[in-house]
Amino acid sequence: MKKSVLTLIAVVSSLGLLAQETQDTTYWKRNGDFTLNFSQVSFSNWAAGGKNSVSGVGLFNYAANYLKERLAWDNSLNLGYGLLKEGDGSVIKSEDKLEFSSKAGYKMAPESKWFYSGLLNFRTQFANGYKYPDTDQKISTLFAPAYLTFALGADYKPSDKFSLFLSPLGSKLTFVMDDELSDEGAFGVDPGNVFRAELGGTLKSELKLPLMTNVDMVTGLGLFSNYLHNPQNIDVNWDFRINMKINKYLSANLITNMIYDDDINIDGKNSLVQLKQLFGAGFSYKF
């Protein structure tokens, strides 16, 4: 099963690159950015107290969008990884994200803003996660969890700054490709199983706005309702990012991610909202 998942991810991730080589490049819009944020605090004989710390976060975002007549194909890849060390403590993760999304659509009419569309989205992480400061027992790892979503529906795209995808028929697969976590029944899978399948409705929206000179905002919202089990408990994945350009190679970023998934157990409790916030400044390069 793990080999099949890896093969699927490799095939899907290569589609955008293959298409760019085989299609007329005048119909493609590509953009991306790489950011490396770093912070350090050091104390010596400091009367007010404090703890030495050092941290670094790398972020990579890339989009390749195709539009020719009534056919549209949007692809995005978002990666992030960060480490933090405080005092004499262990090095811990501060950011860990791998997400790929691909959406293909065909205009309902030549001048329409609506598309018949299909969506594929994949999310996971790079490295082990722990309930810090305990680093002996992992609570997550690569492909544990991993989320794969397929959906068919309609996509409203009035401009390249906003899109709203609605699907009455979609599936969400949750993978836990780690024996220990699978046996525990982590992330909503039945104990001993490596994946859980859900059937339901999907909403995915994205908004990109310039807020002022050299400051822009990108936000995305994903919702999923499982028709077969507690459809009222809607899964939520909301990303919010503000990019502040200082000059050609320096920038500051504010990133917030909120997740709600009733199937995930945290400290013996379900129905908890997960919230992560990151703010940093450092090297940035757009292409």
PyMOL commands that set and color helices and strands:
alter all, ss='L'
color gray80, all
select helices_A, chain A and resi 2-22+25-27+179-184+186-188
alter helices_A, ss='H'
color red, helices_A
select strands_A, chain A and resi 28-41+53-68+71-86+92-107+114-124+129-130+138-140+146-159+162-175+195-212+215-226+235-245+250-260+273-286
alter strands_A, ss='S'
color yellow, strands_A
deselect
rebuild
show_as cartoon
